Amino acid sequence: MRSQGVTPQKALEVLLAGNDRFTSGAPRYGHEVSSEAARSVEQKPYAVVAGCIDSRVPLEAIFDQDFGSIAVVRSGAHVLDRALIGSIEFAVTELSVPLVLVLGHERCGAVASTVEAVRAGTRPPGALSYLIEVIAPSVTGAEAEVATGGAPLTEEELAARATRRHVLFTVAQLRALPVVATSRGEVAVAGAIYNLDSGEVELLTGP
């Protein structure tokens, strides 16, 4: 049985309802220490959110979730590696989380850097190149979509398209994990985009 008997769809509804409270200026949770202490004995999160490290996207806040409600994993443009996948698998198997939500966001620096690298035909030194390698297919795919018609995309337009493609790519990666694929619908993966200006979360694909 998944966490607290919560279905993937119900978990997503709870998150989106929290985002509604957040954008309306009426959040329910203020993250007080008394609330943390009340939930310190055990955790029963109903979702794990995979997001970007961007400081403008605090995941617990934008979904208006209290301590113990969601597990969070973050990397540049939510790029997956073994540590993040292992953490998500832990949440699904050990904490019985029913929903994994991949959350991209507008004006993502990692995606913008990838657009620059792809168009320049360069790669940065060090481990940053790993992020570029993973995101690059979403950039080239977005370019290919419009290659046969219209003017070339600006870097900002290309980054916006690539961000959405990259969210869907990450969703597909997670849906292919055995702990998700063999769950018979008890575990689902959804993808969304966060609007930095309005604070709203736009669902790209449901569970």
Long-range contacts (C-beta under 8 A, 24 or more apart in sequence): 1-96, 2-96, 2-97, 2-98, 2-186, 2-187, 3-44, 3-45, 3-46, 3-95, 3-96, 3-97, 3-98, 4-44, 4-46, 6-46, 6-98, 6-99, 7-98, 8-98, 8-99, 8-185, 8-186, 8-187, 8-188, 8-190, 8-207, 9-188, 9-206, 9-207, 10-46, 11-46, 11-47, 11-97, 11-98, 11-99, 11-207, 12-47, 12-99, 12-101, 12-190, 12-203, 12-206, 12-207, 14-46, 14-47, 15-47, 15-49, 15-63, 15-65, 15-70, 15-99, 15-101, 15-201, 16-201, 16-203, 18-63, 18-64, 18-65, 19-62, 19-63, 19-64, 19-199, 19-200, 19-201, 21-64, 22-61, 22-62, 22-63, 22-64, 22-199, 23-198, 23-199, 23-200, 27-61, 27-64, 28-64, 28-66, 29-64, 29-65, 29-66, 31-60, 31-66, 31-67, 35-66, 35-67, 36-67, 38-67, 39-66, 39-67, 39-68, 43-68, 43-71, 43-95, 44-68, 44-95, 44-96, 45-69, 45-70, 45-71, 45-91, 45-95, 45-97, 46-70, 46-97, 46-98, 46-99, 47-71, 47-97, 47-98, 47-99, 47-100, 47-101, 48-72, 48-73, 48-87, 48-88, 48-91, 48-92, 48-97, 48-99, 48-100, 48-101, 49-73, 49-100, 49-101, 49-103, 50-74, 50-78, 50-80, 50-84, 50-88, 50-100, 50-101, 50-102, 50-103, 50-170, 50-174, 51-78, 51-102, 51-103, 51-104, 51-105, 52-76, 52-77, 52-78, 52-103, 52-104, 52-105, 52-108, 52-110, 54-105, 54-108, 54-109, 56-105, 56-196, 57-103, 57-105, 57-194, 57-196, 59-103, 62-194, 62-199, 62-201, 63-201, 71-95, 71-97, 75-131, 76-109, 76-110, 76-131, 77-104, 77-108, 77-110, 77-111, 77-114, 77-131, 77-135, 77-163, 77-166, 78-102, 78-103, 78-104, 78-166, 78-167, 78-170, 79-110, 79-130, 79-131, 79-134, 79-135, 79-170, 80-134, 80-170, 80-173, 80-174, 81-130, 85-177, 88-174, 88-177, 89-177, 89-179, 92-179, 92-180, 92-183, 92-187, 93-179, 97-187, 98-186, 98-187, 98-188, 99-187, 99-188, 99-189, 99-190, 99-207, 100-174, 100-180, 100-187, 100-188, 100-189, 100-190, 101-189, 101-190, 101-191, 101-192, 102-167, 102-170, 102-171, 102-174, 102-189, 102-190, 102-191, 102-192, 103-167, 103-191, 103-192, 103-193, 103-194, 103-201, 104-163, 104-164, 104-166, 104-167, 104-170, 104-191, 104-192, 104-193, 104-194, 105-163, 105-193, 105-194, 105-195, 105-196, 106-160, 106-163, 106-193, 106-194, 106-195, 106-196, 106-197, 107-159, 107-196, 108-159, 108-163, 110-135, 111-135, 111-138, 111-139, 111-159, 111-162, 111-163, 111-166, 112-155, 112-159, 114-138, 114-139, 114-162, 115-139, 115-155, 115-158, 115-159, 115-162, 116-155, 118-143, 119-155, 135-162, 135-166, 137-169, 138-162, 138-163, 138-165, 138-166, 138-169, 141-165, 163-193, 164-193, 164-204, 167-191, 167-192, 167-193, 167-204, 168-204, 168-205, 171-204, 171-205
